[in-house]
Amino acid sequence: MKATDLETKRFDKALDEILDLFNNLEADEPIIHFKEEVLVNIERAKIKYGSDMVDEKINTVVHEMLSWLDLDDVQTDEEGTGEQEEDTSEE
C-alpha cells in the first residue's frame, strides 16, 4: 500500500509528536531505593513464590513499619498541601 504525500506528511507529523512526548517524559524515580542484594532476593522470591504473594508480603511489612511513625500531620501533594520536607540522611 502506497501512501499519498498528504498521508506521509500526517504520519511524519504524528511521529514527531510521539517523539516529542517521549522526550519530555519525566524520569520514573522509584519510591524506595532498594540495595542490589535486596532486589536480587525479591526477584528470587518472585520466581519461587510468585509476584502477587511477594508484593503482598512486602506491602504488609512496609504498612506495618509505617504505622509506627507519626504521619498524621503530613499531607502529600496529592492531598493538596504542596510543599514537604524531605529527609535525605543516610542510615
N, C-alpha and C positions, 0 to 999 in steps of 0.2 A: 504494500500500500504506500503510495507516494503522498507526501504532504504538500499542500499548496504553500506559497510564500507566506500567506496570512497565518496559516496553521503553524508554520515553522517559527514565525515571529512570536506568536502567542505562547508556544512551547518554550522558546528561549526566555521570554519574559517571566513565565511561571517558574522556570528552573532558577532564574536569577533570584526571584522572591524566596524560593525554598532555601537556596544557599544563604541568602541574607538572613533569614530567620534562624537558620542553623548557626551561623557565625555569631549571632547576637544572643545565643542562649547563655544563661548564667551557669557557672560551674556547679555541678551537683556535689555539694560537700556532705560527707557523712555526718550524722548526728553524733555518733560515738566513734572515736578513732581507736579501734582495737589494735593491740600489738599483733605482730605477724604470727606468733605462736598461737594466740587465741583464734585468729582467723583460720589457721590450718586445722585446729581442733574442731571449730564449728563446722567446717567443710567435711571433716571426717565423721562427725556426729550426724550430719545430714545424710551422708551416704548410708550409715548404719541404721539410723532410726527414722529417717525421713524429715523433710524440711518442715512440715507442719508441726510435728512434735517438738523439734528443736526450737522453732520460732516461739511456740507456746511456752516452753520451759524458760527460754531467755526472757521473754516478756514478763513471766511470773516473777522471776528473780529481780529484774530491774524494777518492776512495780513495787515489790516489797521493799527494796532498798530505798526507793524514792519516798515511800510512805514514812520513813524515819526522818525525813527532812521537813522543816517548816517552810512550806512554799505558798501558804495561803495569801500572803501579801504581794506575790509576784504575778504579773499578768504578761502574757506573750503578746506579740504583735497581732496575732490572730484574734486575741481577746480585746484589742483596741487601745492599748496604752501607748505604744510607740517605742520608747527607749527603755533599755535594760542594761545593767552592768554585767560584764562577763568576767568570770574568774579564769584567768589564764595561767594560774600557778600550776606547776607540775607536782605530782605526788609520787 
